[in-house]
Amino acid sequence: MNDASQPSPRAAKAQLPANQRYNRLATWSLVASFLGLALILPIAGSIIGIVFGRRAGRTIEQTGERGGGAAQAAVVFGWFGIVEVSIVLVFVVIIVVAAANS
């Protein structure tokens, strides 16, 4: 039974106050950081995660939306992804140099 006095779920979602909405940019920044950390999008995913995570954090501070933790996690995972890529590159250079000298 659908009561005409109650709004549809989609309309109810659109009417949520800002402090109950989850910031989509925080979600996408976390996804991008995970892709960078998993070496699927090694450098681009990490950089996008850092930039979008910082932007989402500033937006969340201004609007009061939810997702501050996800935005911070995206920045941290983005930096971990960049460090991971750097370590992998150092090992590749060491292996190439060692192979060339033998």
TORKOLZA-961369 format. One record per atom (N, C-alpha, C): residue number from 1; residue in one letter; atom name; x, y, z. Coordinates in steps of 0.05 Angstrom, whole numbers, plus 5000, padded with zeros to 4 digits. Atoms other than C-alpha are relative to their C-alpha. Example, Ala and Ser with C-alpha at 12.3 -4.5 7.8 and 13.67 -1.06 7.14 Angstrom:
REC   n res atom   xx   yy   zz
REC   1   A    N 5018 4976 5000
REC   1   A   CA 5246 4910 5156
REC   1   A    C 5018 5024 5000
REC   2   S    N 4984 4976 4999
REC   2   S   CA 5273 4979 5143
REC   2   S    C 4985 5022 5014
REM end
This chain:
REC   n res atom   xx   yy   zz
REC   1   M    N 5017 4976 5000
REC   1   M   CA 5000 5000 5000
REC   1   M    C 5018 5025 5000
REC   2   N    N 4985 4975 5002
REC   2   N   CA 5027 5067 4980
REC   2   N    C 4983 5023 5010
REC   3   D    N 5015 4977 4989
REC   3   D   CA 5002 5124 5023
REC   3   D    C 5007 5025 4985
REC   4   A    N 4995 4975 5016
REC   4   A   CA 4995 5188 4983
REC   4   A    C 5013 5022 5017
REC   5   S    N 4990 4979 4983
REC   5   S   CA 5015 5230 5043
REC   5   S    C 5030 4997 5005
REC   6   Q    N 4972 5004 4997
REC   6   Q   CA 5085 5199 5046
REC   6   Q    C 5015 5004 4974
REC   7   P    N 4985 4996 5025
REC   7   P   CA 5138 5221 4995
REC   7   P    C 5013 4974 4992
REC   8   S    N 4986 5024 5011
REC   8   S   CA 5171 5169 4951
REC   8   S    C 5029 5000 5013
REC   9   P    N 4973 5002 4989
REC   9   P   CA 5240 5144 4975
REC   9   P    C 5019 5019 4986
REC  10   R    N 4982 4982 5014
REC  10   R   CA 5275 5184 4921
REC  10   R    C 4995 5029 5008
REC  11   A    N 5006 4972 4991
REC  11   A   CA 5239 5249 4941
REC  11   A    C 5009 5004 5029
REC  12   A    N 4991 4997 4972
REC  12   A   CA 5254 5235 5015
REC  12   A    C 5030 5003 5001
REC  13   K    N 4971 4998 5000
REC  13   K   CA 5328 5226 4998
REC  13   K    C 5008 5028 4991
REC  14   A    N 4993 4973 5010
REC  14   A   CA 5329 5293 4961
REC  14   A    C 4994 5021 5021
REC  15   Q    N 5007 4981 4980
REC  15   Q   CA 5299 5327 5022
REC  15   Q    C 5017 4997 5026
REC  16   L    N 4984 5003 4977
REC  16   L   CA 5352 5304 5071
REC  16   L    C 5016 5025 5005
REC  17   P    N 4983 4977 4995
REC  17   P   CA 5388 5360 5107
REC  17   P    C 5029 4994 4993
REC  18   A    N 4972 5003 5010
REC  18   A   CA 5460 5372 5087
REC  18   A    C 5017 4983 5020
REC  19   N    N 4983 5015 4981
REC  19   N   CA 5488 5342 5151
REC  19   N    C 4994 4970 5000
REC  20   Q    N 5006 5029 5001
REC  20   Q   CA 5455 5274 5136
REC  20   Q    C 5008 4989 4972
REC  21   R    N 4991 5010 5026
REC  21   R   CA 5479 5270 5063
REC  21   R    C 5029 4992 5001
REC  22   Y    N 4972 5010 5002
REC  22   Y   CA 5543 5233 5046
REC  22   Y    C 5012 5013 4976
REC  23   N    N 4986 4986 5021
REC  23   N   CA 5592 5272 5004
REC  23   N    C 5010 4980 4979
REC  24   R    N 4993 5019 5021
REC  24   R   CA 5599 5236 4937
REC  24   R    C 5029 5003 4992
REC  25   L    N 4972 4997 5007
REC  25   L   CA 5667 5266 4923
REC  25   L    C 5018 4985 5019
REC  26   A    N 4984 5016 4981
REC  26   A   CA 5693 5234 4986
REC  26   A    C 5000 4971 4993
REC  27   T    N 5002 5028 5008
REC  27   T   CA 5669 5167 4962
REC  27   T    C 5017 4995 4975
REC  28   W    N 4984 5004 5024
REC  28   W   CA 5700 5175 4893
REC  28   W    C 5030 5003 5005
REC  29   S    N 4972 4996 4994
REC  29   S   CA 5765 5200 4922
REC  29   S    C 5011 4975 5014
REC  30   L    N 4992 5025 4987
REC  30   L   CA 5768 5137 4966
REC  30   L    C 5003 4978 4979
REC  31   V    N 4998 5020 5022
REC  31   V   CA 5755 5093 4905
REC  31   V    C 5025 5004 4984
REC  32   A    N 4976 4994 5016
REC  32   A   CA 5810 5128 4865
REC  32   A    C 5025 4993 5016
REC  33   S    N 4976 5006 4984
REC  33   S   CA 5859 5121 4923
REC  33   S    C 5004 4970 5002
REC  34   F    N 4998 5030 4999
REC  34   F   CA 5844 5046 4929
REC  34   F    C 5011 4990 4973
REC  35   L    N 4990 5008 5026
REC  35   L   CA 5855 5039 4854
REC  35   L    C 5030 5006 4997
REC  36   G    N 4972 4993 5001
REC  36   G   CA 5922 5074 4861
REC  36   G    C 5016 4982 5018
REC  37   L    N 4986 5018 4981
REC  37   L   CA 5942 5032 4922
REC  37   L    C 5002 4972 4990
REC  38   A    N 5001 5027 5011
REC  38   A   CA 5923 4968 4886
REC  38   A    C 5017 4998 4974
REC  39   L    N 4984 4998 5025
REC  39   L   CA 5968 4989 4827
REC  39   L    C 4984 4995 4975
REC  40   I    N 5017 5001 5023
REC  40   I   CA 5909 4988 4780
REC  40   I    C 5003 5026 4984
REC  41   L    N 4994 4973 5011
REC  41   L   CA 5917 5063 4767
REC  41   L    C 5022 5012 5017
REC  42   P    N 4980 4995 4980
REC  42   P   CA 5984 5071 4802
REC  42   P    C 5004 5030 5007
REC  43   I    N 4994 4972 4993
REC  43   I   CA 6000 5145 4797
REC  43   I    C 4974 5017 4998
REC  44   A    N 5023 4983 5004
REC  44   A   CA 5936 5175 4770
REC  44   A    C 4979 4996 5022
REC  45   G    N 5020 5005 4979
REC  45   G   CA 5890 5141 4821
REC  45   G    C 5008 5012 5026
REC  46   S    N 4991 4988 4975
REC  46   S   CA 5933 5164 4879
REC  46   S    C 4998 5030 5000
REC  47   I    N 5001 4971 5002
REC  47   I   CA 5938 5235 4855
REC  47   I    C 4971 5010 5000
REC  48   I    N 5028 4992 5000
REC  48   I   CA 5863 5239 4840
REC  48   I    C 4988 4997 5028
REC  49   G    N 5009 5005 4972
REC  49   G   CA 5849 5209 4909
REC  49   G    C 5008 5022 5019
REC  50   I    N 4990 4979 4983
REC  50   I   CA 5892 5261 4943
REC  50   I    C 4986 5027 4994
REC  51   V    N 5012 4974 5007
REC  51   V   CA 5864 5321 4905
REC  51   V    C 4970 5000 5006
REC  52   F    N 5029 5001 4994
REC  52   F   CA 5791 5299 4909
REC  52   F    C 4995 4998 5030
REC  53   G    N 5004 5003 4971
REC  53   G   CA 5799 5279 4982
REC  53   G    C 5003 5026 5014
REC  54   R    N 4997 4974 4988
REC  54   R   CA 5825 5347 5001
REC  54   R    C 4977 5019 4993
REC  55   R    N 5023 4984 5008
REC  55   R   CA 5770 5381 4961
REC  55   R    C 4975 4992 5014
REC  56   A    N 5024 5010 4985
REC  56   A   CA 5717 5337 4993
REC  56   A    C 5001 5008 5029
REC  57   G    N 4997 4991 4972
REC  57   G   CA 5745 5353 5062
REC  57   G    C 4992 5029 5004
REC  58   R    N 5007 4972 4998
REC  58   R   CA 5739 5427 5049
REC  58   R    C 4969 5004 4996
REC  59   T    N 5029 4998 5005
REC  59   T   CA 5668 5419 5022
REC  59   T    C 4985 4990 5024
REC  60   I    N 5014 5011 4977
REC  60   I   CA 5648 5377 5081
REC  60   I    C 5001 5019 5024
REC  61   E    N 4998 4980 4979
REC  61   E   CA 5673 5430 5129
REC  61   E    C 4980 5022 4996
REC  62   Q    N 5018 4977 5006
REC  62   Q   CA 5631 5483 5094
REC  62   Q    C 4971 4992 5002
REC  63   T    N 5028 5008 5002
REC  63   T   CA 5567 5443 5084
REC  63   T    C 4990 4983 5023
REC  64   G    N 5009 5017 4978
REC  64   G   CA 5566 5396 5144
REC  64   G    C 4992 4973 4991
REC  65   E    N 5007 5026 5009
REC  65   E   CA 5557 5335 5101
REC  65   E    C 5016 4978 5014
REC  66   R    N 4985 5022 4989
REC  66   R   CA 5580 5266 5123
REC  66   R    C 5022 4992 4980
REC  67   G    N 4979 5010 5018
REC  67   G   CA 5643 5233 5095
REC  67   G    C 5027 5011 5006
REC  68   G    N 4973 4989 4994
REC  68   G   CA 5700 5269 5129
REC  68   G    C 5021 4979 5004
REC  69   G    N 4981 5021 4996
REC  69   G   CA 5732 5204 5149
REC  69   G    C 5009 4987 4974
REC  70   A    N 4993 5011 5026
REC  70   A   CA 5729 5177 5079
REC  70   A    C 5018 5019 4984
REC  71   A    N 4983 4981 5014
REC  71   A   CA 5760 5241 5052
REC  71   A    C 5028 4999 5011
REC  72   Q    N 4974 5002 4988
REC  72   Q   CA 5817 5236 5102
REC  72   Q    C 5014 4974 4992
REC  73   A    N 4989 5026 5007
REC  73   A   CA 5827 5162 5087
REC  73   A    C 5010 5001 4971
REC  74   A    N 4992 4998 5028
REC  74   A   CA 5830 5178 5013
REC  74   A    C 5027 5014 4997
REC  75   V    N 4974 4985 5001
REC  75   V   CA 5886 5228 5024
REC  75   V    C 5023 4982 5010
REC  76   V    N 4979 5017 4989
REC  76   V   CA 5925 5179 5067
REC  76   V    C 5006 4977 4981
REC  77   F    N 4995 5022 5019
REC  77   F   CA 5916 5120 5019
REC  77   F    C 5012 5010 4974
REC  78   G    N 4987 4988 5024
REC  78   G   CA 5934 5166 4961
REC  78   G    C 5030 5003 5004
REC  79   W    N 4972 4996 4994
REC  79   W   CA 6000 5183 4994
REC  79   W    C 5014 4973 5002
REC  80   F    N 4989 5027 4999
REC  80   F   CA 6012 5109 5010
REC  80   F    C 5004 4989 4972
REC  81   G    N 4997 5009 5027
REC  81   G   CA 6000 5094 4937
REC  81   G    C 5024 5012 4986
REC  82   I    N 4977 4987 5012
REC  82   I   CA 6052 5145 4915
REC  82   I    C 5026 4988 5011
REC  83   V    N 4977 5012 4988
REC  83   V   CA 6102 5117 4964
REC  83   V    C 5005 4972 4989
REC  84   E    N 4998 5027 5010
REC  84   E   CA 6087 5047 4940
REC  84   E    C 5011 4999 4972
REC  85   V    N 4990 4998 5028
REC  85   V   CA 6098 5066 4867
REC  85   V    C 5030 5007 5000
REC  86   S    N 4972 4992 4999
REC  86   S   CA 6164 5100 4886
REC  86   S    C 5018 4976 5008
REC  87   I    N 4985 5023 4992
REC  87   I   CA 6188 5038 4922
REC  87   I    C 5003 4979 4978
REC  88   V    N 5000 5019 5022
REC  88   V   CA 6169 4993 4864
REC  88   V    C 5020 5010 4978
REC  89   L    N 4981 4989 5020
REC  89   L   CA 6207 5040 4816
REC  89   L    C 5029 4997 5008
REC  90   V    N 4973 5003 4991
REC  90   V   CA 6269 5039 4859
REC  90   V    C 5009 4971 4997
REC  91   F    N 4993 5028 5003
REC  91   F   CA 6268 4962 4860
REC  91   F    C 5004 4993 4970
REC  92   V    N 4997 5006 5029
REC  92   V   CA 6258 4960 4784
REC  92   V    C 5027 5011 4990
REC  93   V    N 4974 4989 5008
REC  93   V   CA 6318 5006 4774
REC  93   V    C 5023 4983 5010
REC  94   I    N 4979 5017 4988
REC  94   I   CA 6361 4964 4821
REC  94   I    C 5002 4974 4984
REC  95   I    N 4999 5026 5015
REC  95   I   CA 6342 4900 4784
REC  95   I    C 5011 5004 4972
REC  96   V    N 4990 4995 5027
REC  96   V   CA 6355 4931 4715
REC  96   V    C 5030 5005 5001
REC  97   V    N 4971 4994 4998
REC  97   V   CA 6423 4958 4737
REC  97   V    C 5016 4975 5007
REC  98   A    N 4986 5025 4993
REC  98   A   CA 6442 4892 4769
REC  98   A    C 5001 4981 4976
REC  99   A    N 5000 5018 5023
REC  99   A   CA 6421 4854 4707
REC  99   A    C 5019 5010 4978
REC 100   A    N 4983 4989 5020
REC 100   A   CA 6460 4901 4662
REC 100   A    C 5030 4996 5007
REC 101   N    N 4972 5003 4991
REC 101   N   CA 6524 4893 4704
REC 101   N    C 5008 4971 5001
REC 102   S    N 4992 5028 4998
REC 102   S   CA 6522 4817 4704
REC 102   S    C 5004 4987 4973
REM end
